[in-house]
Amino acid sequence: MTLATERSTPDQFWSDAACHLVRYGGSFTPEIIDRAAGSFVYTADGRRILDFTSGQMSAILGHCHPAIVETVQREIARLDHLFSGMLSRSVVDLARRLAESLPAPLEKALLLTTGAESNEAAIRMAKLVTGKHEIVAFAKSWHGMTHAAAAATYSAGHRGYGPTPGNFAIPTPNPYRPDFTTADGELDWQRQLDYGFALVDAQSSGSLAACIVEPILSSGGIIEPPPGYFVALARKCRERGMLLIVDEAQTGLCRTGMWYAFERDGIVPDILTLSKTLGAGLPLAAMITTEDIEQRAHALGYLFYTTHVSDPLVAAVGNTVLDVLQQEQMDVRARELGEFLRAGLLDIRDRHAVVGDVRGRGLMQGIELVRDRETREGSDVLGAHVTRRCLELGLHMNVVQLPGMGSTFRIAPPLTTTRDELALGLEILDQAISEAPPS
């Protein structure tokens, strides 16, 4: 067996990757990544690449933020992992601080590792306290790859894994591609929502437990339901005795210019899930609910006992993330930089007919490339070309890697990014689109 410190040649690296890695979706970026810092990752041959998606939309404070590095170095030497029934100050402090950052009555937190796990915990709790089992989600949703989370994921991965009874999809309210329209051609989201729940009601066995939604659908194509939609959705849930679960894996903790994206809509979910941004790139997630729901779940024997529940090391990182977000007013920063980013993207749209739409808010935005603005027909081929050319020019752009959606880019740079870095990314994107062949 070779030592971990022995460095293979590039050819051997890729040969080993082909021989020994399970492929888990999409293709691997054709670069060997050696290190990362701030808004950039660096390849083994020394090339610098601007990371426009914060890793997997997670490194909200940039890569290797000094405060995160210091916390990990300190905490790994004193308290790394505990028996799941033991508590540390970092865990209790993080739970309290999350509650303080949220509107009442969200005040009870369960600290976990991934977004899928937090959604799994939320769905499990909703089923237990309602005594029901049916789950509703958007038709372009992504909530994770574990069992219940995957069953509520419709943008990909739903085929080939057996039945998922009791799961229903409702239409995704996409203003750029409306399926129900008003007289002036705009999305008639109320009619669409009514239709979606009429279909749910027709299929339900009378056991509707919860609806789980993202405030901005990321893998679904950076789709943001219009104002008013979530208030109406919450009403549909209340009418049926369902809980509303809001999945803020990517939108939570200042990315959209607000601490939580759901605050724009004037709703408070019954259960909130956080992940990606909470750990700033490390595996930390949370499920947060009300005291009433937690008490009912506990009385019924709620069980979610995992190896890394309430782990102290990542909880300490989560506290540091909150420190930085508060001290540096990252919600304000995300709004201001988001305006700069949006202006740049709109300028690109105005100069390139293949850019059909710009959407999102704060530092979570997206653009969709099209063959024709009138028909709004997308082009996976064009998206793939722009992705490759951006990488060659030093920009990592994350295209939605799903059939028929490969022309939609997700842009989620770190909240620590600078205007100069955003300008550089916009310049590279502009050049890559300019050099794209006719689709």
C-alpha positions as CSV (number, residue, x, y, z in Angstrom):
1,M,0.0,0.0,0.0
2,T,1.4,3.4,-0.9
3,L,1.7,6.2,1.6
4,A,-0.8,9.1,1.5
5,T,2.2,11.5,1.3
6,E,3.4,10.0,-2.0
7,R,2.2,12.1,-4.9
8,S,1.3,10.5,-8.2
9,T,1.9,11.8,-11.6
10,P,-1.1,13.4,-13.3
11,D,-1.5,10.4,-15.6
12,Q,-1.4,8.1,-12.6
13,F,-3.8,10.3,-10.7
14,W,-6.5,10.1,-13.5
15,S,-5.8,6.4,-14.0
16,D,-6.4,5.8,-10.3
17,A,-9.5,7.9,-10.3
18,A,-10.9,5.9,-13.3
19,C,-10.0,2.6,-11.6
20,H,-11.1,3.3,-8.0
21,L,-13.8,6.0,-7.8
22,V,-17.5,5.4,-8.0
23,R,-19.0,7.9,-10.4
24,Y,-21.8,9.6,-8.5
25,G,-23.3,12.1,-11.0
26,G,-22.1,14.3,-13.8
27,S,-18.4,14.2,-14.8
28,F,-15.3,15.2,-12.8
29,T,-13.8,18.6,-13.5
30,P,-10.6,17.9,-15.5
31,E,-8.2,19.5,-13.0
32,I,-6.3,18.2,-10.0
33,I,-7.1,20.6,-7.3
34,D,-4.2,21.2,-4.9
35,R,-5.4,23.9,-2.5
36,A,-7.9,26.7,-2.1
37,A,-8.0,30.2,-0.5
38,G,-10.6,32.9,-0.5
39,S,-12.5,33.0,-3.8
40,F,-10.0,30.8,-5.7
41,V,-9.0,27.2,-6.0
42,Y,-5.5,26.3,-7.3
43,T,-4.6,23.4,-9.5
44,A,-1.7,21.1,-9.0
45,D,0.1,22.8,-11.9
46,G,-0.4,26.2,-10.2
47,R,-3.3,27.6,-12.2
48,R,-5.7,29.9,-10.4
49,I,-9.5,29.3,-10.9
50,L,-12.1,31.7,-9.6
51,D,-14.8,29.7,-7.8
52,F,-18.1,31.2,-8.6
53,T,-20.1,28.6,-6.7
54,S,-18.3,28.5,-3.3
55,G,-17.4,24.9,-3.7
56,Q,-20.7,23.0,-3.6
57,M,-22.5,26.3,-2.7
58,S,-21.2,25.8,0.8
59,A,-18.0,27.8,1.4
60,I,-20.0,30.9,2.3
61,L,-16.9,32.7,3.8
62,G,-14.6,31.6,1.1
63,H,-12.1,28.8,1.2
64,C,-9.9,28.4,4.3
65,H,-11.2,31.6,6.0
66,P,-8.8,32.5,8.8
67,A,-11.4,32.4,11.5
68,I,-12.6,28.9,10.4
69,V,-9.0,27.6,10.2
70,E,-8.3,28.9,13.7
71,T,-11.4,27.4,15.1
72,V,-10.7,24.0,13.6
73,Q,-7.1,24.0,14.7
74,R,-8.1,24.9,18.2
75,E,-11.1,22.6,18.6
76,I,-9.6,19.5,17.0
77,A,-7.0,19.5,19.7
78,R,-9.4,19.7,22.6
79,L,-12.8,18.3,21.6
80,D,-13.4,16.5,18.3
81,H,-16.2,13.9,18.7
82,L,-18.4,12.6,21.5
83,F,-20.9,9.9,22.3
84,S,-24.1,11.1,20.8
85,G,-25.8,11.5,24.2
86,M,-23.1,13.8,25.5
87,L,-23.4,17.6,25.1
88,S,-20.8,20.3,24.7
89,R,-21.0,24.1,25.1
90,S,-20.5,24.6,21.4
91,V,-23.6,22.6,20.6
92,V,-25.9,24.3,23.1
93,D,-24.5,27.7,22.2
94,L,-25.1,27.1,18.4
95,A,-28.7,25.9,19.0
96,R,-29.4,29.0,21.1
97,R,-27.9,31.4,18.6
98,L,-29.7,29.9,15.7
99,A,-33.0,30.4,17.6
100,E,-32.0,34.0,18.3
101,S,-31.5,34.6,14.6
102,L,-34.9,33.3,13.7
103,P,-38.4,34.6,14.1
104,A,-40.6,33.0,16.9
105,P,-41.6,30.3,17.4
106,L,-38.6,28.5,15.8
107,E,-36.4,27.7,18.8
108,K,-35.5,24.0,18.9
109,A,-32.5,22.8,16.9
110,L,-31.1,19.4,16.0
111,L,-27.5,19.6,14.8
112,L,-26.6,17.1,12.1
113,T,-24.2,16.8,9.1
114,T,-25.7,17.2,5.7
115,G,-28.7,18.7,4.0
116,A,-30.1,15.4,3.1
117,E,-29.9,14.3,6.8
118,S,-31.5,17.5,8.0
119,N,-34.4,17.0,5.5
120,E,-34.6,13.4,6.5
121,A,-35.0,14.4,10.2
122,A,-37.6,17.0,9.3
123,I,-39.7,14.7,7.2
124,R,-39.5,12.0,9.8
125,M,-40.6,14.4,12.5
126,A,-43.5,15.7,10.4
127,K,-44.7,12.2,9.8
128,L,-44.6,11.4,13.5
129,V,-46.3,14.4,14.9
130,T,-49.1,14.5,12.2
131,G,-49.6,10.7,12.2
132,K,-49.6,10.9,8.4
133,H,-47.1,9.9,5.8
134,E,-47.6,11.7,2.5
135,I,-45.1,14.4,1.4
136,V,-45.5,17.1,-1.3
137,A,-42.6,18.8,-3.1
138,F,-41.9,20.9,-6.2
139,A,-41.5,19.0,-9.5
140,K,-38.0,20.5,-9.9
141,S,-37.0,20.0,-6.2
142,W,-33.7,18.7,-4.8
143,H,-33.7,17.8,-1.1
144,G,-31.0,15.2,-0.9
145,M,-30.0,11.6,-1.7
146,T,-31.0,9.7,1.4
147,H,-34.3,7.8,1.4
148,A,-37.1,10.3,2.3
149,A,-35.1,13.3,1.0
150,A,-34.6,11.5,-2.3
151,A,-38.2,10.6,-2.5
152,A,-39.1,14.3,-2.3
153,T,-36.5,15.1,-5.0
154,Y,-37.9,15.3,-8.5
155,S,-35.3,17.2,-10.6
156,A,-33.2,14.1,-10.9
157,G,-32.5,10.6,-9.5
158,H,-36.1,9.5,-9.1
159,R,-36.0,6.5,-11.5
160,G,-34.6,3.1,-11.0
161,Y,-34.6,3.0,-7.2
162,G,-38.0,1.4,-6.5
163,P,-41.3,2.8,-5.4
164,T,-41.7,5.9,-3.2
165,P,-45.4,5.7,-2.2
166,G,-47.0,8.8,-0.6
167,N,-44.9,11.3,-2.5
168,F,-46.5,13.9,-4.7
169,A,-45.1,16.7,-7.0
170,I,-46.7,20.0,-7.6
171,P,-45.8,22.3,-10.6
172,T,-42.8,24.5,-10.0
173,P,-43.8,28.2,-10.3
174,N,-41.3,29.4,-12.9
175,P,-42.0,33.0,-14.1
176,Y,-39.6,32.5,-17.1
177,R,-41.4,29.4,-18.3
178,P,-45.0,29.8,-17.2
179,D,-47.4,26.9,-17.7
180,F,-50.5,28.8,-16.4
181,T,-50.7,32.3,-17.7
182,T,-52.7,35.5,-17.1
183,A,-54.2,37.5,-19.9
184,D,-50.9,39.4,-20.4
185,G,-48.8,36.2,-20.6
186,E,-47.4,36.3,-17.0
187,L,-47.3,33.3,-14.7
188,D,-50.7,32.8,-13.0
189,W,-49.2,31.1,-10.0
190,Q,-52.4,31.1,-8.0
191,R,-54.2,29.1,-10.6
192,Q,-51.2,26.8,-11.0
193,L,-51.0,26.2,-7.2
194,D,-54.8,25.5,-7.0
195,Y,-54.4,23.0,-9.9
196,G,-51.4,21.4,-8.2
197,F,-53.2,20.8,-5.0
198,A,-56.3,19.6,-6.8
199,L,-54.1,16.9,-8.2
200,V,-52.6,16.1,-4.8
201,D,-56.0,15.9,-3.2
202,A,-57.2,13.6,-5.9
203,Q,-54.2,11.2,-5.3
204,S,-54.0,11.5,-1.5
205,S,-55.2,8.7,0.7
206,G,-56.1,11.4,3.3
207,S,-52.6,11.2,4.9
208,L,-50.9,14.5,3.9
209,A,-48.1,15.2,6.4
210,A,-46.0,17.9,5.0
211,C,-44.8,20.0,2.1
212,I,-41.1,20.6,1.7
213,V,-39.8,23.5,-0.5
214,E,-36.7,25.5,-1.3
215,P,-37.2,29.3,-1.3
216,I,-35.1,29.4,-4.5
217,L,-34.8,26.1,-6.3
218,S,-31.1,25.7,-7.1
219,S,-30.8,22.4,-9.0
220,G,-34.2,23.2,-10.5
221,G,-32.6,26.1,-12.3
222,I,-32.4,29.1,-9.8
223,I,-36.1,29.4,-9.9
224,E,-37.6,31.9,-7.4
225,P,-41.4,31.6,-6.8
226,P,-43.0,35.1,-7.1
227,P,-44.0,37.2,-4.0
228,G,-47.3,35.9,-2.5
229,Y,-46.7,32.3,-3.6
230,F,-45.4,31.0,-0.3
231,V,-48.1,32.7,1.8
232,A,-50.7,30.9,-0.4
233,L,-48.8,27.7,-0.1
234,A,-48.7,27.9,3.7
235,R,-52.4,28.4,3.6
236,K,-52.9,25.3,1.5
237,C,-50.8,23.4,4.1
238,R,-52.8,24.7,7.1
239,E,-56.1,23.8,5.4
240,R,-55.0,20.2,5.1
241,G,-53.3,19.9,8.5
242,M,-49.8,19.7,6.9
243,L,-46.6,21.0,8.2
244,L,-44.5,23.4,6.0
245,I,-40.8,22.5,5.8
246,V,-38.5,25.1,4.2
247,D,-35.1,23.8,3.0
248,E,-32.6,26.7,3.1
249,A,-29.5,24.6,2.4
250,Q,-28.2,27.2,0.0
251,T,-30.3,30.3,0.7
252,G,-29.9,30.4,4.5
253,L,-27.5,32.7,6.4
254,C,-27.3,35.9,4.4
255,R,-26.7,34.6,0.9
256,T,-29.8,36.2,-0.6
257,G,-29.2,39.5,1.3
258,M,-31.4,38.4,4.2
259,W,-30.5,36.1,7.0
260,Y,-33.2,33.7,5.8
261,A,-34.8,33.8,2.3
262,F,-38.2,32.9,3.6
263,E,-38.3,36.2,5.5
264,R,-39.0,38.1,2.3
265,D,-42.3,36.3,2.0
266,G,-43.6,37.0,5.5
267,I,-44.0,33.3,6.4
268,V,-42.5,31.2,9.2
269,P,-42.1,27.5,8.5
270,D,-43.1,24.8,10.9
271,I,-39.7,23.3,10.3
272,L,-36.6,24.9,8.9
273,T,-33.6,23.0,7.6
274,L,-30.1,24.4,7.2
275,S,-26.9,22.8,5.9
276,K,-24.2,23.9,3.4
277,T,-23.8,27.5,4.5
278,L,-24.0,26.7,8.2
279,G,-20.7,24.8,8.1
280,A,-18.9,27.2,5.7
281,G,-17.8,24.1,3.8
282,L,-17.6,21.6,6.7
283,P,-20.3,19.0,7.3
284,L,-22.8,20.8,9.5
285,A,-26.6,20.9,9.2
286,A,-29.5,21.8,11.4
287,M,-33.2,21.1,11.7
288,I,-35.1,23.8,13.6
289,T,-38.7,23.7,14.7
290,T,-41.1,25.0,17.4
291,E,-41.3,24.0,21.0
292,D,-44.8,22.6,20.5
293,I,-43.8,20.4,17.6
294,E,-40.6,19.2,19.4
295,Q,-42.6,18.4,22.5
296,R,-45.2,16.4,20.6
297,A,-42.4,14.5,18.7
298,H,-40.6,13.7,21.9
299,A,-43.8,12.5,23.6
300,L,-44.3,10.1,20.6
301,G,-40.7,8.8,20.9
302,Y,-39.0,10.7,18.1
303,L,-35.8,8.9,17.2
304,F,-33.0,10.3,15.1
305,Y,-29.9,9.0,16.9
306,T,-26.9,9.2,14.6
307,T,-23.1,8.9,15.0
308,H,-22.4,12.6,14.4
309,V,-25.5,14.2,15.9
310,S,-24.4,17.2,18.1
311,D,-20.8,16.8,17.2
312,P,-18.8,19.5,19.0
313,L,-16.1,20.3,16.4
314,V,-18.4,21.3,13.6
315,A,-20.7,23.1,16.1
316,A,-17.8,25.2,17.1
317,V,-17.3,26.0,13.4
318,G,-21.0,27.0,13.1
319,N,-20.6,29.4,16.0
320,T,-17.6,31.0,14.2
321,V,-19.7,31.3,11.0
322,L,-22.4,33.2,12.9
323,D,-19.7,35.4,14.5
324,V,-18.3,36.4,11.1
325,L,-21.8,36.9,9.5
326,Q,-22.8,39.2,12.4
327,Q,-19.6,41.1,12.8
328,E,-19.2,41.8,9.1
329,Q,-22.9,42.4,8.4
330,M,-22.8,39.8,5.6
331,D,-26.5,40.2,4.9
332,V,-25.9,43.9,3.9
333,R,-22.8,42.9,2.0
334,A,-24.6,40.2,0.0
335,R,-27.3,42.7,-1.0
336,E,-24.8,45.2,-2.2
337,L,-22.6,42.8,-4.0
338,G,-25.7,41.1,-5.4
339,E,-26.8,44.4,-7.0
340,F,-23.4,44.7,-8.6
341,L,-23.5,41.1,-9.8
342,R,-27.0,41.5,-11.2
343,A,-26.1,44.7,-13.1
344,G,-23.2,42.9,-14.7
345,L,-25.3,39.9,-15.6
346,L,-28.0,42.1,-17.1
347,D,-25.4,43.9,-19.1
348,I,-24.2,40.6,-20.5
349,R,-27.8,39.7,-21.3
350,D,-28.3,43.0,-23.1
351,R,-25.3,42.3,-25.3
352,H,-25.8,38.6,-26.0
353,A,-29.0,37.2,-27.6
354,V,-28.2,33.7,-26.2
355,V,-28.8,34.9,-22.7
356,G,-32.5,34.5,-22.1
357,D,-32.9,35.2,-18.4
358,V,-31.2,36.5,-15.3
359,R,-32.7,35.6,-12.0
360,G,-32.2,35.1,-8.2
361,R,-31.1,37.6,-5.6
362,G,-28.2,38.6,-3.4
363,L,-25.2,36.3,-4.1
364,M,-27.4,33.5,-5.4
365,Q,-28.2,34.2,-9.0
366,G,-28.4,32.4,-12.3
367,I,-28.5,32.9,-16.0
368,E,-30.2,30.8,-18.6
369,L,-28.8,30.4,-22.1
370,V,-31.2,29.9,-25.0
371,R,-31.2,29.1,-28.7
372,D,-33.8,31.7,-29.3
373,R,-35.3,34.3,-27.0
374,E,-38.7,34.1,-28.5
375,T,-39.1,30.3,-28.1
376,R,-36.9,30.2,-25.0
377,E,-35.5,26.9,-26.1
378,G,-32.5,26.0,-24.0
379,S,-29.3,24.4,-25.3
380,D,-27.3,21.9,-23.2
381,V,-24.6,22.0,-25.9
382,L,-24.2,25.8,-25.6
383,G,-24.1,25.5,-21.8
384,A,-21.4,22.8,-22.0
385,H,-19.3,24.9,-24.3
386,V,-19.5,28.0,-22.1
387,T,-18.7,25.9,-19.0
388,R,-15.5,24.5,-20.7
389,R,-14.4,27.8,-22.0
390,C,-14.9,29.5,-18.6
391,L,-12.7,26.9,-17.0
392,E,-10.0,27.3,-19.6
393,L,-10.1,31.1,-18.9
394,G,-9.9,30.6,-15.1
395,L,-13.5,30.6,-13.9
396,H,-15.5,27.7,-12.5
397,M,-19.1,28.0,-13.4
398,N,-21.6,25.4,-12.2
399,V,-24.1,24.5,-14.9
400,V,-27.1,22.5,-13.8
401,Q,-26.0,19.0,-14.8
402,L,-29.3,17.6,-15.7
403,P,-30.7,16.6,-19.1
404,G,-32.6,19.6,-20.6
405,M,-31.3,22.0,-18.0
406,G,-27.6,22.2,-19.0
407,S,-27.9,25.8,-20.2
408,T,-28.7,27.2,-16.7
409,F,-25.8,28.4,-14.6
410,R,-25.8,28.8,-10.8
411,I,-23.7,31.7,-9.5
412,A,-23.1,31.6,-5.8
413,P,-19.7,33.2,-4.9
414,P,-18.6,33.5,-1.3
415,L,-20.0,36.4,0.7
416,T,-16.4,37.4,1.2
417,T,-15.9,38.0,-2.5
418,T,-14.8,41.4,-3.7
419,R,-16.2,43.6,-6.5
420,D,-12.9,43.1,-8.4
421,E,-13.4,39.3,-8.2
422,L,-17.0,39.6,-9.3
423,A,-15.9,41.8,-12.2
424,L,-13.2,39.3,-13.2
425,G,-15.8,36.5,-13.2
426,L,-18.2,38.6,-15.3
427,E,-15.5,39.4,-17.8
428,I,-14.6,35.8,-18.2
429,L,-18.2,34.8,-18.6
430,D,-18.7,37.5,-21.2
431,Q,-15.7,36.3,-23.2
432,A,-16.8,32.7,-23.0
433,I,-20.3,33.5,-24.3
434,S,-18.8,35.8,-27.0
435,E,-16.7,32.9,-28.3
436,A,-19.5,30.3,-28.2
437,P,-20.4,28.9,-31.7
438,P,-23.9,29.4,-33.0
439,S,-26.3,27.0,-31.3
